[in-house]
Structure formats: structure tokens, C-alpha cells
Amino acid sequence: MEEKFGNLTIEHNQVALSTNLEESEVFPILSLTKLFTAYGIGLLVQEGKVTFDTKVKDILEEMISYDQEHPSWVQMLSIADLLSHQSGILNEQTLVLLYPEDNEFTITDIIKAVCLSTKKELRTEFVYSDINYVLLGEIIYRISGIKYSDFIKQHILIPLSMSQSTFYPEHSIVKGTTIVKDKKMECSKVSKELNCSCNGLFTSIQDIQKWGQELLNPILLDKKIYRQLLYPFVSIFPDRNDPWVELYLKSWYTGYGYGTMIATKDGHKVCYHFGGGDLGHSSVLAFTSSKVLFLYNNEELKLEEQIQQMSILL
């Protein structure tokens, strides 16, 4: 894998790379954490402890007693539905409406809320929700007996020698980022431990390169399971009122697999995910069968700007 890192400037479709970054600099990747969570589930599948079709109620058993209004939803909901954002679960605003006085949500609050709240119909559309991945983190914990952050460390970070990566590190080891006070956690009532599985990983350029090698040539996951993660199970249709949507649809056919978006760009498969974007910084990880691209911007970038960067660089 060819390695290039530094400050990237794109003007008039021309790329300039200058001033190397410190390879050990640690920064948050937020939603790029979701692929690590999907990998964690894949490892449990590989060990025969669950399948992607395992019903969530068989692991989070309390769901059965909470959802008297939508019993068929509870009976049908699978791990695959959470991974591909086809559960119909809405995002954290649902929790705030149900528990306006709570300072911090417990996993019991979250499970009860998703059962009692209004939801989209199961498997009818893509509804992106961090809560899906909060529940997946709890599933990993209950199946493995190890809390999510420790499971990922033991089964992914340590085997890949990603020694600089961690979940919500102390501020003293985070350099060069504006996310000093962790804006996401200032506005969120979900605890950091529960949030780990949807947006809690901090990593470095050096470790991203190791993760990239795994994505190009997986050694942790059986290739059949790995390919399942990268299959577009559901189509993503952007808001057609956005002025840039025509360009987006013409350039990318986009679906969502397990923890990653999947596009067909100029006849080639591209897997990618965005992190941040509305929190004062943004990142994107994209990979093909032969190339890995990681971009971190210490400022907010609009989605169309990130797509433009990917289009030029891939």
C-alpha cells in the first residue's frame, strides 16, 4: 500500500500535498468507528456465537416486555437490521423526548425508548441512527462478556498493533484537534461507554495505515464474512431537495452494508464512511480493492465537499 500523508489542498481539481503530519497524532474519527463495530459483530459470527440473522430480542431479552404496541417489530428485528440501519429506529432525539429530565441515559433507558417510540417500518428504508450501533455495542458486551471498548481493543486493535488507538482518551494525549472538550458529548445524554460503539474511537495516521492494510487484505475475518460486511443491503437516497443531489446521483450509486457505505464509481466498487462534519471537523475513510484513502479536516466540510475530494483522489 502506497503511503502518503500530510496537509492536502484541492483547488480547481488539482491536488497538492505538503507539510507532513505527525504519524502519532491522535484524533477522533467518530462515525468511522461503526466499521470497527461491524467487524466486532463479524468476529462473533466467525466464532459461531451469533449470526447476522440472530434476533435482537434473543440477546436483549427485556425488549419483549417493553414493546407491547409493536410485538411483531420486536419479534422480527435482527442484528443485520441494526448493522444496515434498516431497523426503523430514529436517532437520539427520541430519547430526549421520552426522558427530558435524565442527565445521562442508561442502556435500559435506550432499549425501552426504542421499543416505546415511534419508528419507521422495519426494512422499508434506510434510516441512519447512532442508536442502532449503541445497541450493537451492548450486544457485543452481552455475547462476549467483555465491555465493548475492551472487546475491540483485544480482538482488533491489539492484533493489528494499533497501539495508539483508544476510546475517548484523556485530553493530554490528543494533539492538533479542536475537539478538546468533545462537543458530541457536551450535547449528548448517552454515556461515553455506550457511545463508544457508534463514534468513540480515536486513532492516528500510523494506525489508520494498519487498519487500511486489514481492509485491503483481511486477516482477522474470514473473507466470506468480510464480503458480507461490504454488500449494499439497502439503497441510500439523498434528500432530492438538496441542490447538489443530481451530481451525487450521477456520480455515485450508494448503498449501505454493515458499517460502511458502498458506491459504484466509474464501474468500480468503493466503500466509504464519513465521520463528524457537524462538530467542527470532518473525516472520511474510503477504500477500493487496491487503495485506501483517509482524509481528516480540522474544520467542518459539507458532504458535497467530501464527495468531491473522494472523486478526485480515488
Secondary structure, DSSP 8 states (H G I E B T S, - for coil): -----SEEEEETTEEEEES---TT-EEE-GGGHHHHHHHHHHHHHHTTS--TT-BGGGTSTTHHHH-SS-HHHHHH-BHHHHHTT-S----THHHHHH-TT-SSB-HHHHHHHHHHS----TTSS----HHHHHHHHHHHHHHHSS-HHHHHIIIIITTTT-TT-EES--GGG--S-S-SS-HHHHH--B-HHHHHHHH-EEEEHHHHHHHHHHHHS-SSS-HHHHHHHTS--EE----TTSTTHHHHHHH-EEEE-SSSEEEEETTEEEEEEEEESSSS-EEEEEE-SS-EEEEEESS---HHHHHHHHHHH-
